[in-house]
Amino acid sequence: MAIRDSKVKRWTVLALVSFMMLAAYLVTDLLSPLMDLLRETKGWNADDFGWFMSAYGWFNVFLLMLLIGGIILDKKGVRFTGMMSATIMVIGTLIQYFVIVGDFDPNHLIFGYKIQVVYAALGYALFAVGAETGGIVVSKIIVRWFKGKEMALAMGVQVGVARIGTAFALVMPLPFAKLFNPPSVSAPLLLGAILVLIGLLTFFIYTFMEKELEKEDLATESEPEESFKLADLGLILKNKGFWLIAVLCVLFYSCVFPFLKFATSFMIHKFHVPEELAGSIPSLLPFGTLLLTPVFGSIYDKKGKGATIMVIGAALLIFVHVLFSIPALNNWIVAVALMIILGIAFSLVPSAMWPALAKIIPEKQLGSAYAMTFYIQNIGLMCVPLLIGKVLENYCIVSEAGAEVAYDYTLPEVIFTGFAILAFLVALALKAVDKKSGYGLEEPNIVA
């Protein structure tokens, strides 16, 4: 029996690589609930915070690190690229920790921002290179082990497990920081560094199983698969389906991940939730996706309808952000209900979007295709937090008393609604192109 035909082995693989992504997602959002505490303890304003969060895309976008990572993946394979990305995550997290724990002159500015903000942002940008490259590595690993089997379910489980990290990042940092006297915004980062180090170790264990799979592939191939060439990038760029998925990806995630960066503050200022509990409401989203993304992925595996699933998810996104933008809807029960619906949308689209790319792009080009999709996504993850931070600081302050500031989040929610409408239109276009081009996005993944 082939190694990938063993359910125990392929699901063990999934468990090992999923933990690395859980740690990555946790560190990605670790400082998100601490915007107000960073203002109180470090003097960061909303513009500083938004600029720091935008750093996630700096190296990936401007230095093309994600595209380079995809090419390295297709050239060097998942073992080398995965270990490289996990190591970079550890280094980037430690840089953030040592910068935040340090003492810097608040009047020393670089590019108009506090020197501590700049140095921490550089660590975050480096971490993001590892996290995003790790994401494409894990996506390709799942395709290698699950193609023709429970691929969408496996991708859904991986995303769900990773978002446990997001959930803890939203719930844990603020109460954990306040365990110390005075409150310590660096303590959560130290915990994050430990977890990404463990993630590096779990991926190292996985490399032995990957080596076994590589040997098996070499023994069973009648002729070697044609290797990836740089010219293949041009073939990907000419693919209309690729572009629709990439644009849907950046628009969809621009409505979710940047929103989560500010969600704890949003709950405090609009819904008047106590600081200690404010992160628990946004955490409903990733906890919900833990259950729902595998469910929707399993439906896609067995029944198909991937393009339809993406259209429904984008429509729900519009519904949520429209209601979030209405000032009169400020009861915390409304926030809970809308966050649950947002969790459903957040489960629907990725459960179909990532497996759909594997139907459109040949496997030898898949690492680069995922990399280019993540690259385009990172443009949104870089620009949208910066935009929201500037909008909050310049147009949304309703009162200010020393370090304490009250924000009106109506305008940011209108911006998120605009992105959601565009995502819905692109999802409709993808469904139409699939019908015309025959990608098979509406067909089941499991091959009898």
C-alpha positions in Angstrom: 0.0 0.0 0.0 1.3 3.4 -0.9 2.2 5.6 2.0 -0.4 8.3 1.1 -3.1 5.6 1.0 -2.6 5.1 4.7 -5.2 7.3 6.6 -3.1 7.2 9.8 0.0 8.5 8.0 -1.6 11.2 6.0 -3.6 12.5 9.0 -0.5 12.4 11.1 1.2 14.5 8.5 -1.7 17.0 8.7 -1.4 17.1 12.5 2.3 17.9 12.5 2.2 20.7 9.9 -1.0 22.1 11.3 0.6 22.8 14.6 3.3 24.9 12.9 0.6 27.0 11.3 -1.3 27.3 14.6 1.8 28.9 16.2 2.2 31.1 13.1 -1.4 32.4 13.3 -1.1 33.0 17.0 1.9 35.2 16.6 0.4 37.0 13.6 -2.4 38.4 15.8 -0.6 38.4 19.2 -0.5 42.2 19.5 -4.0 42.8 18.0 -5.8 43.0 21.3 -3.2 45.3 22.8 -3.7 48.5 20.8 -5.1 50.4 23.8 -2.5 48.9 26.2 0.3 49.8 23.8 -1.0 53.4 23.8 -1.0 53.4 27.6 2.4 51.7 28.2 4.4 52.5 25.2 2.8 55.6 23.8 1.7 54.0 20.5 -1.3 55.7 18.8 -3.7 54.1 16.3 -1.6 55.3 13.4 1.5 53.7 14.9 -0.5 50.5 15.5 -1.9 50.4 12.0 1.6 51.1 10.5 3.1 48.3 12.6 0.4 45.8 11.5 0.9 46.8 7.9 4.5 45.6 8.2 3.2 42.1 7.8 3.3 42.6 4.0 6.5 44.8 3.7 9.1 42.2 2.8 6.6 39.8 1.1 5.4 42.6 -1.2 8.2 45.0 -1.7 11.1 42.5 -1.7 9.0 39.8 -3.4 9.9 37.3 -0.7 6.6 35.4 -1.1 7.2 34.9 -4.8 10.8 33.9 -4.1 9.6 31.5 -1.5 7.2 29.9 -4.0 10.0 29.4 -6.5 12.3 28.0 -3.8 9.4 25.6 -2.9 9.0 24.3 -6.4 12.7 24.1 -6.9 13.9 22.7 -3.5 10.8 21.0 -2.2 8.8 21.1 1.0 11.4 19.9 3.4 14.0 22.6 2.8 11.5 25.4 2.4 9.4 24.4 5.4 12.4 24.3 7.7 13.6 27.6 6.3 10.2 29.3 6.9 9.8 27.9 10.4 13.3 29.2 11.4 12.5 32.6 10.0 9.3 32.7 12.1 11.3 32.0 15.3 13.8 34.7 14.6 11.2 37.3 13.6 9.2 36.7 16.8 12.3 37.0 19.0 13.1 40.3 17.4 9.7 41.6 18.2 10.0 40.4 21.8 13.4 42.0 22.5 12.3 45.3 20.9 9.0 45.5 22.9 10.7 44.6 26.1 13.3 47.3 25.5 13.3 50.9 26.5 13.4 53.5 23.6 13.3 57.2 23.5 9.7 58.1 22.4 10.9 61.3 20.8 13.4 59.4 18.5 11.5 59.1 15.1 12.2 57.2 11.9 10.0 58.0 8.9 7.8 59.9 11.3 7.2 56.9 13.6 8.7 56.0 17.0 11.9 54.0 16.7 10.4 51.2 18.8 7.5 50.9 16.4 9.9 50.8 13.5 12.2 48.1 15.0 9.2 46.0 16.1 7.7 46.3 12.6 10.9 45.0 11.0 10.7 41.9 13.3 7.0 41.5 12.4 7.8 41.8 8.7 10.6 39.2 8.9 8.2 36.9 10.8 5.6 37.3 8.1 8.1 36.0 5.5 8.3 32.8 7.4 4.6 32.6 8.2 3.4 33.2 4.6 6.0 30.9 3.0 5.1 28.3 5.6 1.4 28.7 4.5 2.2 27.8 0.9 4.5 24.9 2.0 1.7 23.4 4.1 -0.9 23.9 1.2 1.4 22.0 -1.2 2.0 19.3 1.4 -1.8 18.8 1.8 -2.2 18.6 -2.0 0.7 16.0 -2.2 -0.8 13.8 0.5 -4.6 14.3 -0.1 -5.1 14.8 -3.8 -7.9 12.5 -5.0 -8.9 11.9 -1.4 -10.2 14.2 1.3 -8.3 17.3 0.1 -10.8 20.0 0.9 -11.6 18.4 4.3 -7.8 18.3 5.1 -7.4 21.9 4.1 -10.4 22.8 6.2 -9.0 21.0 9.2 -5.6 22.7 8.8 -7.2 26.1 8.5 -9.4 25.3 11.5 -6.5 24.2 13.7 -4.4 27.2 12.6 -7.3 29.5 13.6 -7.2 28.1 17.1 -4.0 30.2 17.2 -5.9 33.3 16.1 -8.6 32.6 18.7 -6.0 32.4 21.5 -4.3 35.5 20.1 -7.5 37.5 20.5 -8.5 36.1 23.9 -5.2 35.5 25.8 -2.8 38.5 25.4 -4.7 41.2 27.2 -5.5 39.3 30.4 -2.1 37.6 30.3 -0.3 41.0 29.9 -2.3 42.3 32.9 -1.2 39.5 35.1 2.0 41.5 35.5 2.5 44.7 37.5 2.9 46.9 35.6 1.1 45.2 32.6 3.6 43.6 30.2 2.9 43.7 26.5 6.1 41.7 25.9 5.0 38.7 27.9 2.6 37.3 25.2 5.4 37.6 22.6 7.7 35.4 24.7 5.0 32.8 24.8 4.5 33.1 21.1 8.3 32.6 20.5 8.1 29.4 22.5 5.2 28.1 20.4 6.8 28.9 17.0 9.9 27.1 18.2 7.8 24.0 19.0 6.3 24.4 15.5 9.8 24.2 14.1 10.3 21.0 15.9 7.0 19.4 14.7 7.9 20.3 11.1 11.3 18.7 11.6 9.6 15.5 12.6 7.4 15.7 9.5 10.4 15.9 7.2 11.2 12.2 7.9 7.7 11.2 6.5 8.2 13.5 3.5 11.5 11.8 2.8 9.7 8.4 2.8 7.1 9.8 0.4 9.8 11.2 -2.0 11.5 7.8 -2.1 8.2 6.1 -2.9 7.4 8.6 -5.7 10.8 8.0 -7.3 10.3 4.3 -7.2 6.8 4.3 -8.7 7.2 7.0 -11.4 7.6 5.5 -14.9 9.2 8.7 -16.0 10.3 11.8 -14.0 7.8 14.6 -13.9 9.0 17.7 -15.8 10.5 20.1 -13.3 9.4 23.6 -12.6 10.8 26.3 -14.9 10.6 30.1 -14.5 8.6 30.2 -17.8 5.8 28.5 -15.9 5.2 31.7 -14.0 4.0 33.2 -17.3 1.5 30.3 -17.8 0.1 31.0 -14.3 -0.3 34.7 -15.0 -2.1 34.0 -18.3 -4.7 31.9 -16.4 -8.0 33.8 -15.9 -9.1 31.5 -13.1 -5.9 32.1 -11.2 -6.5 35.9 -11.3 -10.1 35.6 -10.2 -9.1 33.5 -7.2 -6.2 35.7 -6.3 -8.4 38.9 -6.4 -11.2 37.2 -4.5 -8.5 36.2 -1.9 -7.2 39.7 -1.4 -10.7 41.3 -1.2 -12.1 38.6 1.1 -9.2 38.5 3.5 -9.0 42.3 3.6 -12.5 42.2 5.2 -11.4 39.7 7.8 -7.8 39.8 9.0 -7.4 43.6 9.2 -10.8 43.7 10.9 -9.5 41.3 13.5 -6.5 43.5 14.1 -8.9 46.2 15.4 -11.7 44.0 16.6 -10.9 44.0 20.3 -10.7 47.8 20.3 -13.9 47.8 18.2 -15.7 45.8 20.9 -14.6 48.2 23.6 -15.4 51.4 21.8 -18.7 50.5 20.0 -20.2 47.7 22.1 -18.8 48.9 25.5 -17.5 45.4 26.3 -15.0 45.4 29.3 -11.4 45.2 28.2 -10.8 41.8 29.8 -13.7 40.3 27.8 -13.4 42.2 24.6 -11.2 39.7 22.8 -13.5 36.8 23.6 -16.2 38.0 21.1 -13.8 38.2 18.1 -12.4 34.8 19.1 -15.8 33.3 18.3 -14.8 33.7 14.6 -11.7 31.5 14.6 -13.3 29.0 17.1 -16.3 28.7 14.8 -14.1 28.1 11.8 -12.4 25.2 13.7 -15.6 23.3 13.3 -17.2 24.8 10.2 -14.3 24.9 7.7 -13.8 21.1 7.8 -17.6 20.6 7.5 -17.8 22.8 4.4 -14.6 21.3 3.0 -16.1 17.8 3.4 -19.2 19.0 1.6 -17.0 20.3 -1.3 -15.1 17.0 -1.4 -18.3 14.9 -1.7 -20.8 17.2 -3.4 -18.8 19.9 -5.2 -20.3 23.3 -5.6 -17.0 25.1 -4.8 -17.8 28.3 -6.8 -21.3 28.5 -5.3 -19.8 28.2 -1.8 -17.5 31.1 -2.4 -20.4 33.3 -3.7 -22.5 32.5 -0.5 -19.5 33.3 1.8 -18.9 36.7 0.1 -22.6 37.6 0.4 -22.5 36.9 4.1 -19.5 39.1 4.4 -21.5 42.1 3.0 -24.4 41.4 5.5 -22.1 41.4 8.5 -20.1 44.6 7.7 -23.2 46.5 6.7 -24.8 45.8 10.1 -21.5 46.5 12.0 -21.5 49.9 10.3 -24.9 51.0 11.7 -24.2 53.1 14.9 -27.5 52.2 16.5 -26.7 48.5 16.6 -24.4 48.7 19.6 -25.6 45.9 21.9 -23.0 43.2 22.6 -25.5 40.5 21.7 -25.6 42.0 18.2 -21.8 41.8 18.1 -21.9 38.1 19.1 -24.5 37.2 16.5 -22.6 39.0 13.7 -19.3 37.5 14.7 -20.8 34.0 14.4 -22.2 34.8 10.9 -18.8 36.2 10.0 -17.3 33.0 11.2 -19.6 31.1 8.8 -18.5 33.3 5.9 -14.8 32.9 7.0 -15.3 29.1 6.8 -17.2 29.0 3.5 -14.8 30.8 1.2 -11.4 29.4 2.2 -12.9 25.8 2.4 -13.5 26.1 -1.4 -10.9 28.7 -2.5 -7.7 26.9 -1.7 -8.7 23.4 -3.1 -10.1 25.2 -6.2 -6.6 26.6 -7.0 -5.3 23.0 -7.1 -7.9 22.2 -9.8 -6.9 25.2 -12.0 -3.1 24.9 -11.7 -0.8 21.9 -12.4 0.9 20.5 -9.3 4.5 21.3 -10.6 3.4 25.0 -10.7 1.2 24.9 -7.6 3.8 26.2 -5.1 4.4 29.3 -7.2 0.6 29.7 -7.8 -0.1 29.7 -4.1 2.9 32.0 -3.5 1.5 34.5 -6.1 -1.9 34.3 -4.5 -0.5 34.9 -1.0 1.6 37.7 -2.5 -1.5 39.5 -3.8 -3.3 38.8 -0.5 -0.3 40.4 1.4 -0.8 43.6 -0.5 -4.2 43.8 1.2 -2.9 42.7 4.6 -0.3 45.5 4.3 -2.4 48.4 3.0 -5.7 47.9 4.8 -4.5 48.0 8.4 -2.5 51.1 7.5 -5.6 52.7 6.0 -7.8 51.8 9.0 -5.2 53.1 11.5 -4.9 56.4 9.7 -8.7 56.7 9.3 -9.2 56.0 13.0 -6.5 58.5 14.2 -7.5 61.3 11.8 -11.3 61.1 11.4 -12.7 58.8 14.1 -11.6 60.2 17.5 -14.7 61.3 19.4 -13.1 62.1 22.8 -9.6 62.1 24.3 -8.4 62.3 27.9 -4.7 61.7 28.3 -3.8 58.3 27.1 -7.4 57.2 26.9 -9.1 57.8 23.5 -12.6 56.9 22.3 -13.1 55.9 18.6 -16.1 55.8 16.3 -15.7 52.7 14.0 -18.5 53.6 11.5 -16.2 54.8 8.7 -13.8 51.8 9.0 -16.8 49.5 8.7 -18.1 51.3 5.6 -14.6 50.6 4.1 -14.8 46.9 5.0 -18.3 46.8 3.4 -16.9 48.2 0.2 -14.3 45.4 0.0 -17.0 42.8 0.7 -19.2 44.0 -2.2 -16.2 43.8 -4.5 -15.4 40.2 -3.3 -19.0 39.2 -4.0 -18.8 40.5 -7.6 -15.5 38.6 -8.2 -17.0 35.4 -6.8 -19.9 35.7 -9.3 -17.4 36.2 -12.1 -15.4 33.1 -11.0 -18.5 31.0 -11.1 -19.3 32.2 -14.6 -15.7 31.6 -15.8 -15.7 28.1 -14.3 -18.9 27.3 -16.2 -17.3 28.5 -19.4 -13.8 27.1 -19.0 -14.6 23.8 -17.3 -12.2 24.0 -14.3 -14.5 21.7 -12.4 -14.9 23.9 -9.4 -18.5 22.7 -9.0 -17.4 19.1 -9.2 -16.5 16.9 -6.1 -12.8 16.5 -5.1 -13.0 12.9 -4.2 -12.2 10.6 -7.1 -13.9 7.3 -7.0 
